[in-house]
């Protein structure tokens, strides 16, 4: 590969890394024939970088020239960052060559705004169209949609992409107005609404329109928004716009900082807790209020995970008898995941479970001890044990995204 | 004791045949000695015989397929022990994952599944050329279990159009765009030299890493070190980890920089004027866009003078309209012309267009049968229609049929209920039926009556124009 192209790749992949999303799952099953290349999977991570994040897609910007001036973004027009711009054909060729070597599942294309939102979006759609039409590319394509572009471009993008996403970036209209003067909450939610409508309609008449749905990203720690507010925002997004994922991205210091933002280490632990809470809302039957009430002043506890925090506030509900408790309550036991609970329920139909059995059904039995009763074990009452919080606190680890 | 010899690696066929034979003989697990290849059999060969298939729960079949790939010597004995229990009264055995045997087998299956997944992920092809010039992609990989053949389907499906080979210490796969060949084990030195894109890949890998989020533990958890020696990007890891703290500190310590020369104020101002500014620009854009209804070949654009007294909006172009690329020239268009003439409206002074710009049809032999666009499709075209009318600026808009009404208002209406003057998106409008509706009526008197009503609508439209103008 020639040196000029390598330089562009360096600049434009560096510029794209602040987007957390990298999922390549959810696309319909398909495979190219002899005239094309590629297939879809349940999401394969081809590599992991030393920040623990997976590399599944070629995640790059078409260009990092940008007319917008969003304070949190390294590519804002007032930043002195080095600039570059790919041609449509360069992105197409890079995607295909990476794909053929089994480096990636597909492409995640985003872009700074050049000339105007419409023009930028058109160029991105063109990349996707060329990959699909001229090269028979059946791999995954995710396009970062530009909400300020005219609606017909979203219609076009949805014909070729597996997933469309729009980043809400900041959780409140006020923060958005302060940090991202060219953006507006109205145009973002408007475009999300349009996408949801199209995805629903396409499903009804079995057409393809962004079949892997839409996702979004919100930056955590750039403004004063509390965790409770963030989670409420997410709940609304999941409900009203049927989003597949809300990504939380701890605000990361960027090499060309803006004066309006404080410089500090990214709140990685907080990001992790938000993901855990998000999971509780979607898969464990918790309500936003329940999760929020286990924290303080609208913030989740940092020393223990939100499920443990809830359990400690509701000690009277434990211990639970694994041989009789409802699925709904078992899901609330810190340390029991959805799969472990399902295994417990299947196994207890055939045998009375003992502590050793739980050791084989769950990932770790130590965390569970204060909360469960088995055929041969009963803990001292949870309410009596004050030191329990410290046993539940884990060494801080960062979430791994997928 | 019955000795069962098996091929080296994952011998699913040999195991299946043996299980059938043993089940037919009702041989308990402790009477069987499993001998994977190369091991001498102390107890004598089992006789080769064919026995009927054994009915097993689907989940167990799936478990067997995975566990035979495991590198553990005991795998066949463990599997047969489970099969024996399932066949002897414990049909639901696999549901009891707390059972030590089931737990062990599930753990083994999980390890194989993970190995399969990692092989799908971490195989790295390098481009080479065969002596005859054929482009061939070759990879070297070291799996933990006997999974090479089990991964073949994945790579064939994904890289069907390429010629490729995957070399491993336990066997190799070769694909020539038509046939898969399973070859003998290879050696590390058979792996090809790095190709031109490996440097680019490493460059990409280094630059998507964010030093402010260093977390090598999470990386190792998902990408264990044993894989590193065959991953070209892994040579960058040590350097990235080492430099990360300093890079992150430097980022945080950096002063807010004075903005350099770049301040594209003019471009920012110009950004506001996006989208087509004239009807010609809009039409070019529509013509160049993908059809939003399936099957169509080209867009049929509106026609007529600018700032006309009236613009008529129909449903979508038909077969003939699409062939010639002009609106309202098919049978319904001719009927429309006739009614227009009878109502005293000059066809040359009106603008005609459709709510949907592409022909949606169902092929029926050589014919293309008109298919009504569904509400979702109509709404997709709405933005174009609104833009078009904002450029054309008619004094009055006539919506002909339900599709036109939906395209103009964004909401469904029954034409027969709202027939007559109506406000369309804040503009003066009039709702009537689509002329093709008249063609579809079978009954002659009803047809005549409907035609008269349509013509009367057009007369009313002419009066409205006169009143406006």
Contacts between the chains, C-beta under 8 A, distances in Angstrom:
chain1	res1	chain2	res2	distance
A	1	B	196	5.7
A	1	B	197	6.2
A	1	B	199	6.7
A	1	B	200	4.7
A	5	B	200	7.6
A	6	B	199	7.0
A	6	B	200	5.9
A	6	B	203	5.7
A	9	B	200	5.9
A	9	B	203	5.7
A	9	B	204	6.0
A	9	B	207	7.6
A	10	B	203	5.5
A	10	B	207	5.4
A	13	B	203	7.7
A	13	B	204	5.1
A	13	B	207	4.3
A	13	B	208	5.4
A	14	B	207	4.3
A	14	B	208	7.6
A	16	B	208	7.2
A	17	B	207	7.0
A	17	B	208	4.6
A	17	B	209	7.3
A	17	B	210	5.5
A	18	B	210	7.4
A	31	B	157	4.5
A	31	B	158	6.9
A	31	B	160	7.2
A	32	B	160	6.7
A	32	B	161	6.8
A	33	B	160	6.5
A	33	B	161	7.4
A	34	B	160	5.9
A	34	B	161	4.9
A	34	B	177	6.4
A	35	B	161	6.8
A	36	B	161	6.5
A	37	B	158	7.7
A	37	B	159	6.8
A	37	B	160	7.8
A	37	B	161	5.6
A	37	B	162	7.1
A	38	B	158	6.2
A	39	B	154	7.9
A	39	B	157	4.9
A	39	B	158	4.4
A	41	B	120	7.3
A	41	B	154	8.0
A	44	B	117	7.2
A	44	B	120	5.5
A	44	B	121	4.9
A	45	B	121	6.0
A	45	B	222	6.6
A	46	B	121	5.0
A	46	B	122	7.2
A	47	B	121	7.8
A	47	B	122	7.8
A	47	B	205	6.3
A	47	B	223	6.6
A	47	B	231	6.8
A	47	B	233	5.6
A	48	B	218	7.5
A	48	B	219	4.5
A	48	B	222	4.8
A	48	B	223	4.2
A	49	B	205	6.5
A	49	B	208	6.0
A	49	B	209	4.0
A	49	B	210	8.0
A	49	B	219	6.7
A	49	B	240	7.4
A	50	B	209	5.8
A	50	B	214	6.0
A	50	B	215	7.2
A	50	B	216	5.1
A	50	B	219	5.2
A	50	B	237	5.9
A	50	B	240	5.0
A	50	B	241	5.0
A	50	B	244	6.8
A	51	B	209	5.7
A	51	B	210	5.2
A	51	B	211	7.8
A	51	B	213	4.0
A	51	B	214	6.0
A	51	B	215	5.4
A	51	B	218	7.8
A	51	B	219	7.4
A	52	B	213	7.6
A	52	B	215	3.9
A	52	B	216	7.5
A	52	B	217	7.2
A	52	B	218	2.7
A	52	B	219	5.0
A	52	B	221	7.7
A	52	B	222	7.5
A	53	B	208	7.8
A	53	B	209	8.0
A	53	B	210	7.8
A	53	B	213	7.5
A	54	B	222	6.8
A	55	B	205	6.7
A	55	B	208	6.3
A	58	B	204	7.1
A	59	B	208	6.4
A	60	B	204	8.0
A	67	B	264	6.3
A	67	B	267	5.7
A	67	B	268	5.1
A	67	B	271	5.3
A	77	B	262	7.0
A	77	B	263	7.2
A	77	B	264	6.1
A	77	B	268	7.2
A	78	B	259	5.1
A	78	B	262	8.0
A	78	B	263	7.2
A	80	B	257	5.4
A	80	B	259	6.9
A	80	B	260	4.9
A	80	B	262	7.5
A	94	B	200	7.4
A	97	B	197	5.1
A	97	B	200	7.9
A	98	B	197	6.9
A	98	B	200	7.9
A	98	B	201	6.5
A	98	B	204	7.7
A	100	B	125	6.6
A	100	B	127	7.6
A	100	B	137	6.3
A	100	B	159	7.2
A	100	B	162	6.4
A	101	B	124	6.2
A	101	B	125	4.6
A	101	B	126	7.1
A	101	B	127	7.5
A	101	B	137	7.0
A	101	B	195	7.7
A	101	B	197	6.0
A	101	B	198	7.8
A	101	B	201	7.1
A	102	B	123	5.2
A	102	B	124	6.1
A	102	B	125	5.4
A	102	B	139	7.2
A	102	B	158	8.0
A	102	B	159	8.0
A	103	B	124	7.1
A	103	B	201	5.2
A	103	B	204	8.0
A	113	B	271	7.2
A	115	B	267	7.4
A	115	B	270	7.9
A	115	B	271	7.4
A	116	B	270	7.4
A	116	B	271	4.6
A	116	B	272	7.9
A	116	B	273	7.5
A	116	B	274	3.6
A	117	B	271	7.4
A	117	B	274	6.1
A	118	B	274	4.4
A	118	B	275	5.7
A	119	B	274	7.1
A	129	B	290	7.4
A	136	B	161	8.0
A	149	B	274	7.9
A	150	B	274	7.2
A	150	B	275	5.2
A	150	B	383	6.8
A	151	B	383	4.9
A	152	B	285	7.9
A	152	B	289	7.1
A	152	B	380	7.8
A	152	B	383	5.2
A	152	B	384	6.3
A	155	B	292	5.6
A	155	B	380	5.0
A	156	B	289	6.0
A	156	B	290	5.8
A	159	B	290	5.4
A	159	B	292	7.7
A	197	B	376	7.5
A	197	B	379	7.4
A	198	B	376	6.9
A	198	B	380	7.2
A	201	B	374	7.5
A	201	B	375	7.5
A	201	B	376	3.0
A	201	B	377	8.0
A	201	B	379	8.0
A	202	B	376	7.2
A	204	B	376	7.3
A	205	B	374	5.9
A	205	B	376	7.1
A	207	B	294	7.0
A	250	B	213	7.7
A	252	B	210	6.0
A	252	B	212	5.0
A	252	B	213	6.8
A	253	B	212	5.7
A	253	B	248	7.4
A	253	B	251	4.7
A	253	B	252	4.9
A	254	B	251	6.9
A	255	B	251	5.4
A	255	B	254	6.8
A	256	B	254	7.9
A	256	B	257	6.2
A	257	B	251	7.8
A	257	B	254	6.2
A	257	B	256	5.4
A	257	B	257	7.8
A	258	B	256	6.8
A	259	B	256	4.5
A	263	B	252	5.2
A	263	B	254	7.9
A	264	B	252	7.1
A	265	B	212	6.9
A	265	B	248	7.6
A	265	B	252	6.9
A	266	B	212	5.6
A	266	B	213	6.3
A	268	B	213	6.4
A	268	B	215	7.9
A	343	B	97	4.8
A	343	B	98	7.8
A	346	B	95	4.5
A	346	B	96	7.5
A	346	B	97	7.1
A	347	B	95	6.5
A	347	B	96	4.8
A	347	B	97	5.7
A	347	B	98	4.7
A	349	B	95	7.0
A	350	B	92	6.0
A	350	B	95	6.3
A	350	B	96	5.0
A	351	B	96	6.0
A	351	B	98	7.0
A	353	B	98	6.1
A	356	B	98	8.0
A	357	B	98	3.4
A	358	B	98	7.4
A	360	B	97	6.8
A	360	B	98	5.0
A	360	B	99	7.9
A	360	B	100	7.1
A	360	B	103	4.2
A	361	B	97	5.9
A	361	B	98	5.2
A	397	B	215	7.6
A	397	B	217	6.9
A	397	B	218	6.8
A	398	B	213	6.9
A	398	B	215	4.6
A	398	B	218	5.9
A	400	B	218	4.9
A	400	B	221	7.4
A	400	B	222	6.6
